[in-house]
Amino acid sequence: MALYSEKVMDHFMHPRNVGIIENPDGVGEVGNAKCGDIMKIYLKIENETIVDVKFETFGCGSAIASSSMATEMIKGKSIHEAMDLTNKAVAEALDGLPAHKLHCSVLAEEAIKNALKDYYDRNGLPYDAKDFPDCEHCDHCQ
């Protein structure tokens, strides 16, 4: 059995939605150089719908594939649907990730949630803080 699925390899070799959105409505960045993976997600939102999403990822192939797949999964969705995206859904959409690379799908989920939190903050919209990761106190990359 191959270490990576065809979908992982496709999203790594041909990532979707790479880049920066000028004047984004929300930006989320997670990870650190210490653990080797950094993801940054940019959102463009109109009428509570994600009309565009881009990412920049510094990391391994699984991190790039997870970023690419996650952006594909939320593009065109409502902000509420995007909030429901889980790392498990990202990993499943990629037809699985090796156990030691599952943290990449976690980073993708966290980056999207941080971008949505940024959108809420920029627009003064109420939210429940428990819905968002507290990356400054997370031991994921410690």
Secondary structure, DSSP 8 states (H G I E B T S, - for coil): --SS-HHHHHHHHS-SSBS--SS-SEEEEEEETTTTEEEEEEEEEETTEEEEEEEEEES-HHHHHHHHHHHHHHTTSBHHHHHT--HHHHHHHTT---GGGHHHHHHHHHHHHHHHHHHHHHTT----GGGS--GGG--S--
